[in-house]
Amino acid sequence: MTASTIAPPAASHGYARTFGALLARDLRVLRRDLPSFMARTVVQPVLFIFVFAVVLPRIGYGAGQGLSEAGRAETFATILVPGLVASGIVLQGIFAVTTPLVMELSYTKEIDDRALAPIPVWAVGVEKIVAGAIQGVIAAVVVFLAVLFVHGPGEAPNIDFGRWPLLIAVLVLSSLLTACLGLLIGTLLPPQQLSALFAIFIVPLMMLGCVYYPWSALEALPWLQTAVLVNPLVYVSEALRGALSPAVPHMPEVVALGVLAAGTLVTGALSLRSFARRLVG
């Protein structure tokens, strides 16, 4: 490696300051739009768990109970809470990057100003990923606090915080993966197709992402159990069940974490390449 390929210390310090300024700007925008962020993050999971863990049991149409690995009955809320947290991470991680990026690339042209910042183009993409990942982690915390206490009598979720190192690893990897996915989609998706993203991509992602049931429950449909393995939400949901509800049957943690880590590296490389090509083009 030659000296020309290594940024001088002064340049590296300047890059870090510029990167920090871009990130601070995105976080200020998030703080300004915090009420709308909270609303779009909380409403859907809270309403879902309210209907399935409060309303239906009270009127005699409960969603039923699942079995733990020890054969002990677990409430539906125990299965549901990690899945809803996973869905919050994925939705916010994707849309926090995709929606503003599509607008910046097409209508506002704000991305041109970012491209002129004194840092490499790929670093601008990394900042987008980091900002989206931060919003994904915030969404996970907000959704968890919101749905943890929403349940009917006897329907409280059985949550275990003893595996917090695994929980932190899952939150970081899943937030980075979904932010990378958001960057990739944002650079490939035409602006006129943004509204179709929810119906064509997000709805199948959610319904087949093991949010409302463990992956092992799909053994009755072997073809579907295999097909859903292409869905990144499956691994986020199952990894969070392993971290928060280890008594519920779930995918082996090493498998889920391995896929999340590999997916982050591959999707990150593809998204940064696509981002750089889109800006240069």
C-alpha positions as MATLAB code, in Angstrom:
seq = 'MTASTIAPPAASHGYARTFGALLARDLRVLRRDLPSFMARTVVQPVLFIFVFAVVLPRIGYGAGQGLSEAGRAETFATILVPGLVASGIVLQGIFAVTTPLVMELSYTKEIDDRALAPIPVWAVGVEKIVAGAIQGVIAAVVVFLAVLFVHGPGEAPNIDFGRWPLLIAVLVLSSLLTACLGLLIGTLLPPQQLSALFAIFIVPLMMLGCVYYPWSALEALPWLQTAVLVNPLVYVSEALRGALSPAVPHMPEVVALGVLAAGTLVTGALSLRSFARRLVG';
ca = [
       0.000    0.000    0.000;
       1.458    3.338   -1.009;
       1.342    6.520    0.970;
      -1.007    8.056   -1.591;
      -3.727    5.557   -0.706;
      -3.667    6.532    2.947;
      -5.405    9.734    4.022;
      -3.122   12.086    5.967;
      -4.053   12.558    9.634;
      -5.350   16.083    8.969;
      -7.536   14.831    6.117;
      -8.857   11.950    8.237;
      -9.752   14.413   10.992;
     -11.538   16.577    8.448;
     -13.433   13.572    7.109;
     -14.532   12.676   10.628;
     -15.756   16.200   11.321;
     -17.693   16.332    8.043;
     -19.180   12.886    8.671;
     -20.206   13.970   12.164;
     -21.786   17.152   10.833;
     -23.860   15.218    8.286;
     -24.959   12.753   10.958;
     -25.807   15.549   13.400;
     -27.927   17.195   10.721;
     -29.934   13.998   10.166;
     -30.411   13.532   13.905;
     -31.646   17.126   14.231;
     -34.195   16.423   11.517;
     -35.260   13.316   13.448;
     -35.658   15.344   16.647;
     -37.743   17.923   14.791;
     -39.978   15.200   13.333;
     -40.057   13.132   16.532;
     -43.886   13.186   16.959;
     -44.463   11.756   13.470;
     -41.614    9.265   13.984;
     -43.203    8.037   17.207;
     -46.649    7.814   15.617;
     -45.597    5.760   12.613;
     -43.429    3.547   14.826;
     -45.866    2.800   17.640;
     -49.401    2.830   16.240;
     -49.337   -0.378   14.186;
     -47.642   -2.700   16.736;
     -49.663   -1.338   19.669;
     -52.951   -1.792   17.811;
     -51.950   -5.282   16.752;
     -51.024   -6.481   20.228;
     -54.069   -4.715   21.676;
     -56.380   -6.659   19.372;
     -54.648  -10.036   19.711;
     -53.589   -9.907   23.374;
     -56.420   -7.844   24.892;
     -59.563   -7.752   22.755;
     -59.684  -11.287   21.341;
     -59.025  -13.075   24.672;
     -61.741  -10.986   26.346;
     -64.370  -11.878   23.723;
     -63.431  -15.541   23.594;
     -61.402  -15.575   20.398;
     -57.900  -15.695   21.839;
     -54.966  -16.311   19.558;
     -54.029  -19.274   21.715;
     -50.807  -20.212   23.429;
     -47.547  -21.562   22.190;
     -45.352  -24.139   23.827;
     -41.934  -23.458   25.228;
     -39.013  -25.762   24.536;
     -39.687  -27.326   27.942;
     -43.312  -28.024   27.004;
     -44.671  -25.199   29.176;
     -47.437  -23.039   27.724;
     -46.425  -19.521   26.760;
     -48.761  -16.599   26.105;
     -49.207  -15.313   22.595;
     -47.751  -11.984   23.747;
     -44.481  -13.768   24.572;
     -44.241  -14.902   20.951;
     -45.508  -11.611   19.568;
     -43.394   -8.999   21.391;
     -40.009   -9.948   19.817;
     -41.655  -10.135   16.386;
     -43.199   -6.691   16.714;
     -39.873   -5.232   17.864;
     -38.248   -6.858   14.825;
     -40.873   -5.381   12.514;
     -40.256   -1.939   14.007;
     -36.531   -2.222   13.320;
     -37.028   -3.389    9.742;
     -39.702   -0.860    8.807;
     -37.913    2.141   10.268;
     -34.476    0.994    9.123;
     -35.686    0.728    5.527;
     -37.975    3.740    5.300;
     -35.670    6.047    7.287;
     -33.154    5.701    4.445;
     -35.258    4.938    1.375;
     -37.895    7.668    1.583;
     -35.618   10.713    2.030;
     -33.031    9.293   -0.395;
     -35.576    8.876   -3.193;
     -36.709   12.458   -2.636;
     -33.140   13.777   -2.541;
     -32.201   11.963   -5.735;
     -35.252   13.070   -7.696;
     -37.085   16.156   -6.436;
     -35.119   18.200   -3.899;
     -31.648   17.335   -5.326;
     -30.308   17.811   -1.793;
     -28.028   14.851   -2.372;
     -25.941   17.061   -4.672;
     -24.980   19.206   -1.684;
     -23.958   16.141    0.283;
     -21.913   14.868   -2.648;
     -19.941   18.134   -2.583;
     -18.953   17.595    1.056;
     -15.185   17.119    1.545;
     -15.458   13.359    2.069;
     -15.533   10.416   -0.374;
     -18.892    9.654   -1.961;
     -19.034    6.241   -0.296;
     -18.696    7.929    3.108;
     -21.885    9.876    2.388;
     -23.590    6.527    1.875;
     -22.129    5.180    5.119;
     -23.548    8.198    6.951;
     -26.974    7.396    5.521;
     -26.632    3.837    6.794;
     -25.534    4.933   10.274;
     -28.379    7.451   10.545;
     -30.907    4.814    9.454;
     -29.476    2.252   11.880;
     -29.774    4.715   14.778;
     -33.429    5.227   13.917;
     -33.888    1.460   13.778;
     -32.485    1.056   17.304;
     -34.672    3.905   18.593;
     -37.706    2.289   16.952;
     -36.876   -1.028   18.660;
     -36.770    0.620   22.093;
     -39.966    2.597   21.488;
     -41.912   -0.408   20.191;
     -40.674   -2.640   23.017;
     -41.720   -0.195   25.722;
     -45.069    0.344   24.011;
     -46.053   -3.307   23.570;
     -44.493   -4.706   26.751;
     -47.309   -3.394   28.935;
     -50.224   -3.833   26.513;
     -51.886   -7.166   27.328;
     -54.971   -8.632   28.906;
     -55.226  -10.374   32.289;
     -53.005  -13.439   32.317;
     -51.554  -12.550   28.904;
     -48.371  -10.816   30.081;
     -45.311  -11.672   27.963;
     -42.529  -13.692   29.565;
     -39.475  -11.566   28.777;
     -35.952  -12.486   29.900;
     -33.278   -9.773   30.000;
     -30.493  -12.128   31.046;
     -29.133  -12.434   27.506;
     -28.467   -8.725   27.000;
     -25.159   -9.171   25.085;
     -27.058  -11.179   22.465;
     -29.812   -8.545   22.464;
     -27.328   -5.742   21.777;
     -25.670   -7.732   18.980;
     -29.036   -8.427   17.351;
     -30.135   -4.790   17.584;
     -26.912   -3.496   16.036;
     -26.698   -6.061   13.230;
     -30.380   -5.936   12.307;
     -30.453   -2.127   12.312;
     -27.373   -1.946   10.094;
     -28.735   -4.624    7.744;
     -32.088   -2.907    7.261;
     -30.449    0.494    6.788;
     -28.174   -1.011    4.119;
     -31.232   -2.548    2.486;
     -32.941    0.844    2.592;
     -29.962    2.480    0.879;
     -29.932   -0.192   -1.829;
     -33.669    0.143   -2.482;
     -33.439    3.942   -2.465;
     -30.786    3.973   -5.176;
     -32.642    1.480   -7.379;
     -36.275    2.492   -6.876;
     -37.775    5.083   -9.266;
     -39.587    7.838   -7.313;
     -42.951    7.110   -8.933;
     -42.826    3.577   -7.522;
     -42.264    4.595   -3.914;
     -45.940    4.169   -3.033;
     -45.900    0.635   -4.448;
     -43.030   -0.362   -2.163;
     -45.353   -0.994    0.752;
     -47.792   -3.248   -1.101;
     -45.265   -5.154   -3.190;
     -42.358   -5.504   -0.762;
     -43.223   -4.543    2.803;
     -46.525   -6.412    3.234;
     -45.101   -9.815    2.153;
     -41.992   -9.061    4.208;
     -44.120   -8.558    7.330;
     -46.634  -11.370    6.838;
     -43.947  -13.975    6.091;
     -41.309  -12.660    8.494;
     -42.180  -14.854   11.498;
     -43.457  -11.793   13.347;
     -46.655  -13.493   14.539;
     -45.370  -17.051   14.877;
     -42.018  -18.803   15.401;
     -40.202  -20.165   12.391;
     -40.423  -23.697   13.848;
     -44.234  -23.489   13.697;
     -43.988  -23.626    9.895;
     -42.927  -27.283   10.038;
     -46.475  -28.122    8.953;
     -45.679  -26.351    5.661;
     -42.118  -27.433    4.793;
     -42.083  -25.607    1.461;
     -43.063  -22.340    3.138;
     -40.610  -22.874    5.994;
     -37.845  -23.090    3.394;
     -39.129  -20.254    1.198;
     -39.267  -17.673    4.010;
     -35.547  -18.095    4.645;
     -34.930  -15.444    1.963;
     -36.758  -12.928    4.186;
     -34.340  -10.958    6.418;
     -37.121  -10.246    8.906;
     -37.239  -13.973    9.745;
     -33.715  -13.830   11.159;
     -34.355  -10.599   13.066;
     -37.536  -12.003   14.625;
     -35.940  -15.328   15.523;
     -32.775  -13.740   16.908;
     -34.853  -11.425   19.095;
     -36.875  -14.388   20.365;
     -33.618  -16.035   21.311;
     -32.555  -12.876   23.146;
     -35.864  -11.918   24.798;
     -37.910  -15.140   24.958;
     -35.420  -18.019   24.957;
     -38.061  -20.443   26.280;
     -39.988  -20.135   23.002;
     -38.710  -22.398   20.193;
     -36.521  -20.344   17.893;
     -33.845  -20.609   15.246;
     -30.337  -21.280   16.645;
     -28.784  -17.942   17.590;
     -25.520  -18.662   15.784;
     -27.428  -19.214   12.531;
     -29.535  -16.060   12.869;
     -26.564  -13.891   13.855;
     -24.409  -15.372   11.098;
     -27.008  -14.566    8.443;
     -27.501  -11.054    9.831;
     -23.740  -10.399    9.828;
     -23.199  -11.826    6.338;
     -26.267  -10.009    5.027;
     -25.026   -6.721    6.451;
     -21.637   -7.075    4.753;
     -23.043   -8.138    1.379;
     -25.948   -5.677    1.327;
     -23.708   -2.884    2.606;
     -21.177   -3.422   -0.176;
     -23.887   -3.592   -2.849;
     -25.710   -0.530   -1.514;
     -22.577    1.627   -1.295;
     -21.568    0.611   -4.817;
     -25.035    1.415   -6.142;
     -25.095    4.705   -4.210;
     -21.721    5.806   -5.585;
     -22.688    4.881   -9.152;
     -25.984    6.750   -8.837;
     -24.316    9.935   -7.580;
     -21.478    9.834  -10.082;
     -23.931    9.107  -12.857;
];
